Amino acid sequence: MALMDVMSQNAVQTAIPFSLSGEELEQFHQAYLRILEQKQALEMRVRKSEERRRALMHILSDLNTLNHKLVDQRKAMIHILADYEQDRSRLARQTERLDNSRRALLHILQDSHQSNLRLENSRKAMIHIMRDLKETTEEVQRREQELREKQEQLVQAGKLATLGELTTGVAHELNNPLNNIGLFVGNVIDLIELGTADTDKERILRELNSAMQQVRKATEIISHLRTFGRVASVSHEPVEIIQVIRRSLSLVQEQLRLRQIEVRIEIPEGEVLVIGNAIQLEQVFINLLTNARDALAAVPRKVITITCDLKADLVEIRVRDTGPGIPAELEQRIFDPFFTTKEVSAGTGLGLSITYGIIKEHRGTILVEKHEGEGAHFFIQLPRADDV
């Protein structure tokens, strides 16, 4: 509207100095109308341009907002892609580990199969081994039983051999009571023949009692020999070791006396108990005493000493003599079966071997002690009865 007013004013100002004809006025009016139309068109275009500018500004604002969103989305996409790459790498590693585990499991299954086959073979072999072991065990038990029987036979043979050696001394011991019995009975017969039996009854009774004492003495000697000579039972029980030593000494006492061998015994007071077999232990000391007897045959000073000491859980017994002793090179062989330093006809070499076996069976020890120039020293340890 402002442009039209300016143009109207210009037209009036132009019409003032000169006058126009109707035709020119009409043309001028038409031109004016065209100008008005153009002006309106321009105004319309300006308004549309302004609207388009405003729309463009909105579009630019929306584009800016969209760009910001796109940037955020791009960053989010980058993070998503990074996480995806990490997950892909992790999945690839897990896939590789899973594949390795699968291979390892396959090898394990193969090894397990082979192990099962080997185990089955081992089980079969074990069955055969157990069968062989059972047969071997039975054979070992049978052999042990045979060995035990042979050892018992060997011990019995040793005892019989010892009895053979003791025959002379025992016969002399029996001869004394038999002579005494004959003397006492002869006195009684003399009194009866003299007719004094009725008047001297007390003397007859004394003579007969004395004869009975000698009979009991002879019976005791024979009983001891029978007990020692019979096969010993394998049972063990509390044994008074001092009585065993004394009984052993009684069997060889006459032989020692005839050879002028002195025996010294140093023993503690009271009972000294061990768990064992009295007859077997008696054979141990008889073997040691007979060895000492033979060792003292050619020496001027003939003494056998037996000592007994008590420890907390042991009984320690020493049997030593004043003979030449045992050479150092023979100490390791002295307990071997059939080893002897005597003449071929003077010994079998079984005495000390049997002695060693009996002591071991009684859970004890026997060894040779070294004492230069002091003869042979045998040292025996046996568990006390209270500690077995």
ABEGO torsion letter per residue (X at the ends): XAAAAAAAAAAAAAAAABBBBAAAAAAAAAAAAAAAAAAAAAAAAAAAAAAAAAAAAAAAAAAAAAAAAAAAAAAAAAAAAAAAAAAAAAAAAAAAAAAAAAAAAAAAAAAAAAAAAAAAAAAAAAAAAAAAAAAAAAAAAAAAAAAAAAAAAAAAAAAAAAAAAAAAAAAAAAAAAAAAAAAAAAAAAAAAAAGAAAABAAAAAAAAAAAAAAAAAAAAAAAAAAAAABBBBABBBBBBAAAAAAAAAAAAAAAAAAAGBBBBBBBBBEBBBBBBBAAAAAAAAAAAAAAAAAAAAABABBBBBBBBBBBAABBBBBBBBABAEBBAAAAAAAABBGBBABBAAABAGAAAAAAAAAAAAAGBBBBBBBBBGAEBBBBBBBBBAAAX
